[in-house]
Amino acid sequence: MDLILHHYAMSPFGRKIRSMLGYAGLDWQSAITREMPPRPVLAQLAGGYRKIPVAQIGADIFCDSRTIAAEIAALANKPELALENLDAGARAWAGRADLDLFFPCVLAAGTPAMRRKARESMSLLDMGRFVLDRIGMSRKAAVKIAGFREARPLVLDHLAQVEAQLQGDFLFGAAPTHADFSTYHGLWFIRDLGESPLVDDFPGTLAWMDRIAAFGEGGRSEIAPQQALDIAAGAEPRSIPPAAQEDPLVGQQVTIAPSDYGQVATRGTLAGATQHSWILARSASGLGTVHVHFPKQGYSLRPVGRDSA
């Protein structure tokens, strides 16, 4: 059963996963969603979770690019794509690129070319809604988000670090790892979508970006979002190993939410817990039971009780 990716074209984290799929050489199905909520199909599949992309294999739903990357790593037998398989230095690099540098890269890409492409992909009304949505998200974020004046210096410093790190073809050796794809998507947003010259003074970084781009996107085929619901309805979640059912909260109602930004909780029954992930069982109208997978890192789990109901 192919992986389904719920995404949209201009999503940086969507680009991260599409590039991983290209490197992995996997066939996958593309289900295009809106740039912002409401997203009715994803609301059925993943509850309140609002970040993009979301992946799906049958009735198993994978939230956050870290969890999706771990699935791709397992499917393609490329363990270097799973963040948890990297050493501490590479994990720290990837975390900084995904969290600390993400918003500065987005702000630095605010060029006329970017605004033109946004107008081409969204109506004026949706553009206004999108801007208000992102402003609201940043104001409610639990992490400090750089402002416009801070963005450019932060990105230039980041580019200098990338240039210095590139002693070979990729950041941490002869083959790409999760850290390469975490670094690539923000710079892709600046260079490819924003058409900004900001990266032009870093030739090693430009060549590295071209190597990542050359992987392509894998075997992509398009499906309608409704087809993804039909696939989930016709499948059963995969079995959970006994070792993942030993957490004392398994069987209890809980909520899981990102702890950085987009902090909307998904509620369900904790069905499993591994070293790096939680599995939430949800009953969705017309779908039966789906299992929603979240990473532990960067997320918070709370039991549903008298104080949180």
C-alpha positions as CSV (number, residue, x, y, z in Angstrom):
1,M,0.0,0.0,0.0
2,D,1.5,3.3,-1.1
3,L,2.1,6.2,1.2
4,I,-0.3,9.1,0.7
5,L,1.0,12.6,1.4
6,H,-1.4,15.3,2.2
7,H,0.3,18.6,1.3
8,Y,0.3,21.7,-0.9
9,A,2.9,22.9,-3.4
10,M,4.4,25.8,-1.5
11,S,4.7,24.1,1.9
12,P,8.4,24.0,3.0
13,F,7.9,20.9,5.1
14,G,6.0,19.4,2.2
15,R,9.1,20.0,0.1
16,K,11.2,18.3,2.8
17,I,9.2,15.1,2.6
18,R,8.8,15.2,-1.2
19,S,12.6,15.4,-1.5
20,M,13.0,12.5,0.9
21,L,10.6,10.4,-1.2
22,G,12.7,11.2,-4.2
23,Y,15.9,10.2,-2.5
24,A,14.2,7.0,-1.2
25,G,12.9,6.2,-4.7
26,L,9.4,5.4,-3.4
27,D,6.1,5.5,-5.2
28,W,3.5,7.6,-3.4
29,Q,0.1,9.2,-3.8
30,S,-0.4,13.0,-3.6
31,A,-3.5,14.4,-2.0
32,I,-3.5,18.2,-2.3
33,T,-5.0,20.1,0.7
34,R,-5.6,23.8,1.5
35,E,-2.9,26.1,2.7
36,M,-4.8,26.6,6.0
37,P,-7.7,25.2,7.9
38,P,-10.5,24.3,7.4
39,R,-9.3,21.0,5.9
40,P,-12.2,18.7,6.2
41,V,-10.4,15.5,5.1
42,L,-7.5,16.0,7.5
43,A,-10.0,16.9,10.3
44,Q,-11.5,13.4,9.8
45,L,-8.2,11.7,9.6
46,A,-6.0,13.5,12.2
47,G,-8.5,15.4,14.4
48,G,-7.3,18.8,15.4
49,Y,-3.8,18.6,14.1
50,R,-3.2,21.5,11.8
51,K,0.4,21.3,10.5
52,I,1.3,20.2,6.9
53,P,2.3,17.7,5.6
54,V,0.4,14.6,7.0
55,A,1.1,11.2,5.7
56,Q,-1.2,8.2,5.5
57,I,-0.8,4.5,5.0
58,G,-4.2,2.9,5.0
59,A,-5.8,3.7,8.4
60,D,-2.5,4.8,9.9
61,I,-2.0,8.6,9.9
62,F,1.5,10.2,10.5
63,C,1.8,13.7,11.8
64,D,5.0,15.8,11.7
65,S,7.8,15.4,9.3
66,R,9.9,13.5,11.8
67,T,7.3,10.7,12.1
68,I,6.8,10.7,8.3
69,A,10.6,10.5,7.8
70,A,10.8,7.5,10.1
71,E,8.1,5.7,7.9
72,I,10.0,6.6,4.7
73,A,13.2,5.3,6.3
74,A,11.6,2.0,7.2
75,L,9.8,1.6,3.8
76,A,13.0,2.3,1.8
77,N,15.5,0.7,4.2
78,K,17.3,4.0,4.5
79,P,17.8,4.5,8.3
80,E,19.7,7.7,7.8
81,L,16.4,9.4,7.0
82,A,15.0,8.8,10.5
83,L,16.1,11.6,12.9
84,E,16.5,9.3,15.8
85,N,19.2,7.3,14.0
86,L,21.5,10.3,13.7
87,D,24.3,11.2,16.2
88,A,23.7,14.0,18.6
89,G,25.4,16.7,16.5
90,A,23.4,15.9,13.4
91,R,20.1,15.8,15.4
92,A,20.9,19.2,16.9
93,W,21.6,20.6,13.5
94,A,18.4,19.2,12.1
95,G,16.4,20.6,15.0
96,R,17.8,24.0,14.7
97,A,17.1,24.1,10.9
98,D,13.5,22.9,11.3
99,L,12.6,25.1,14.3
100,D,14.9,28.1,14.8
101,L,15.6,28.8,11.1
102,F,12.3,27.9,9.6
103,F,10.5,31.2,10.2
104,P,13.6,33.4,9.4
105,C,13.8,31.5,6.0
106,V,10.1,32.1,5.3
107,L,10.4,35.8,6.2
108,A,13.6,36.2,4.1
109,A,11.8,34.7,1.1
110,G,9.2,37.5,1.1
111,T,10.1,38.7,-2.4
112,P,8.0,40.0,-5.3
113,A,8.4,36.6,-7.0
114,M,7.0,34.9,-3.9
115,R,4.1,37.2,-3.7
116,R,3.3,36.6,-7.4
117,K,3.4,32.8,-6.9
118,A,1.1,33.1,-3.8
119,R,-1.4,35.2,-5.9
120,E,-1.3,32.5,-8.6
121,S,-2.0,29.7,-6.1
122,M,-4.6,31.4,-3.9
123,S,-7.5,33.9,-4.3
124,L,-7.0,37.4,-2.8
125,L,-9.5,36.4,0.0
126,D,-7.6,33.2,0.8
127,M,-4.3,35.2,0.8
128,G,-5.7,37.5,3.4
129,R,-7.0,34.6,5.4
130,F,-3.6,32.9,5.1
131,V,-1.7,35.9,6.4
132,L,-4.1,36.3,9.3
133,D,-3.8,32.6,10.1
134,R,0.0,32.7,10.2
135,I,0.0,35.9,12.3
136,G,-2.3,34.2,14.8
137,M,-0.2,31.1,14.8
138,S,3.1,33.0,15.5
139,R,1.5,35.1,18.3
140,K,0.4,31.9,20.1
141,A,3.6,30.1,19.6
142,A,5.5,28.8,22.6
143,V,8.9,29.5,20.9
144,K,10.4,32.9,20.1
145,I,9.9,33.7,16.4
146,A,12.3,36.1,14.7
147,G,10.9,39.3,13.2
148,F,11.5,40.7,9.8
149,R,14.6,42.7,10.8
150,E,16.2,39.7,12.5
151,A,15.5,37.2,9.6
152,R,18.0,38.2,7.0
153,P,21.1,38.3,9.4
154,L,20.0,34.9,10.9
155,V,19.7,33.4,7.4
156,L,23.0,34.7,6.3
157,D,24.7,33.3,9.4
158,H,23.0,30.0,8.7
159,L,24.2,30.0,5.1
160,A,27.8,30.6,6.3
161,Q,27.5,27.6,8.6
162,V,26.1,25.4,5.9
163,E,28.9,26.4,3.6
164,A,31.5,25.6,6.2
165,Q,29.9,22.3,7.1
166,L,29.9,21.0,3.5
167,Q,33.2,19.3,3.4
168,G,31.8,16.6,1.1
169,D,28.7,16.1,-1.0
170,F,26.4,16.3,1.9
171,L,26.3,17.9,5.4
172,F,27.5,14.9,7.4
173,G,29.2,12.6,4.8
174,A,28.9,11.1,1.4
175,A,25.1,10.4,1.6
176,P,22.3,12.7,2.7
177,T,20.7,12.3,6.1
178,H,17.6,13.8,7.8
179,A,19.7,16.8,8.6
180,D,20.2,17.6,4.8
181,F,16.5,17.6,4.1
182,S,15.8,19.6,7.2
183,T,18.2,22.2,6.0
184,Y,17.2,22.1,2.4
185,H,13.5,23.0,2.6
186,G,14.0,26.5,4.1
187,L,16.7,27.4,1.6
188,W,14.5,26.0,-1.2
189,F,11.8,28.4,-0.1
190,I,14.2,31.3,-0.4
191,R,16.0,30.3,-3.7
192,D,13.4,28.4,-5.7
193,L,10.1,29.9,-4.6
194,G,11.3,33.4,-3.5
195,E,13.9,33.6,-6.4
196,S,16.1,35.5,-3.9
197,P,19.8,36.0,-4.6
198,L,20.5,35.5,-0.9
199,V,22.1,32.1,-1.5
200,D,24.1,33.2,-4.6
201,D,27.3,34.0,-2.6
202,F,27.5,30.5,-1.2
203,P,28.7,28.2,-4.2
204,G,29.1,25.1,-2.1
205,T,25.5,25.5,-0.8
206,L,24.1,26.1,-4.2
207,A,25.8,22.9,-5.6
208,W,24.5,20.9,-2.6
209,M,21.0,22.2,-3.2
210,D,21.2,21.1,-6.8
211,R,22.2,17.6,-5.6
212,I,19.2,17.4,-3.4
213,A,16.9,18.8,-6.1
214,A,18.3,16.1,-8.5
215,F,16.7,13.4,-6.4
216,G,13.3,14.5,-7.7
217,E,10.1,13.5,-5.9
218,G,9.9,9.7,-6.5
219,G,7.0,8.1,-8.2
220,R,4.2,10.6,-7.6
221,S,0.6,10.1,-8.6
222,E,-2.4,12.3,-7.9
223,I,-5.5,11.2,-6.0
224,A,-8.5,13.2,-4.8
225,P,-8.7,13.8,-1.1
226,Q,-11.9,11.8,-0.9
227,Q,-10.0,8.7,-2.2
228,A,-7.8,9.0,0.8
229,L,-10.9,8.8,3.1
230,D,-12.1,5.7,1.1
231,I,-8.7,4.1,1.6
232,A,-8.7,4.7,5.3
233,A,-12.3,3.4,5.6
234,G,-11.4,0.2,3.8
235,A,-8.3,-0.5,5.9
236,E,-7.6,-1.5,9.5
237,P,-4.8,0.1,11.5
238,R,-1.7,-2.0,11.7
239,S,-1.1,-4.0,14.8
240,I,0.8,-2.5,17.7
241,P,3.6,-4.6,19.2
242,P,3.1,-5.7,22.8
243,A,6.2,-3.8,23.9
244,A,4.5,-0.6,22.7
245,Q,1.4,-1.3,24.9
246,E,3.2,-1.2,28.3
247,D,2.9,2.5,28.9
248,P,0.6,3.0,32.0
249,L,-1.6,5.5,30.0
250,V,-2.4,3.0,27.2
251,G,-6.1,2.6,27.1
252,Q,-6.8,6.1,28.5
253,Q,-8.2,9.2,26.9
254,V,-5.5,11.7,26.2
255,T,-4.8,14.8,24.1
256,I,-1.6,15.3,22.1
257,A,-0.5,18.7,20.7
258,P,2.6,20.3,19.3
259,S,4.5,22.2,22.0
260,D,6.0,24.9,19.7
261,Y,3.4,26.4,17.4
262,G,0.1,25.2,15.8
263,Q,-0.7,24.0,19.3
264,V,-4.1,22.4,18.5
265,A,-4.7,19.2,20.4
266,T,-5.9,15.9,18.9
267,R,-8.0,13.7,21.3
268,G,-8.3,10.0,21.4
269,T,-7.3,6.8,23.3
270,L,-3.6,6.1,23.7
271,A,-3.1,2.9,21.9
272,G,0.7,2.6,22.0
273,A,3.9,4.3,23.0
274,T,7.4,3.6,21.6
275,Q,10.7,5.2,22.6
276,H,10.2,8.0,20.0
277,S,6.4,8.1,19.3
278,W,2.9,8.0,20.5
279,I,0.0,6.2,18.8
280,L,-3.5,7.6,19.3
281,A,-6.6,5.7,18.4
282,R,-9.5,7.8,17.1
283,S,-13.0,6.9,15.9
284,A,-13.8,9.0,12.9
285,S,-17.2,9.3,11.3
286,G,-17.5,6.9,8.3
287,L,-14.0,5.7,8.7
288,G,-14.1,3.5,11.8
289,T,-10.8,3.5,13.9
290,V,-7.7,5.2,12.7
291,H,-4.3,5.3,14.4
292,V,-2.6,8.7,14.5
293,H,1.1,8.7,15.1
294,F,3.0,11.6,16.7
295,P,6.6,12.1,17.6
296,K,7.3,12.5,21.4
297,Q,9.9,15.2,20.7
298,G,8.3,18.6,20.4
299,Y,4.8,17.3,21.5
300,S,3.0,17.1,24.8
301,L,0.6,14.4,26.0
302,R,-2.0,15.1,28.6
303,P,-4.5,12.7,30.2
304,V,-8.1,13.8,29.8
305,G,-9.5,14.1,33.3
306,R,-11.5,16.4,35.4
307,D,-9.0,19.3,35.0
308,S,-8.6,18.9,31.2
309,A,-12.0,17.8,30.0
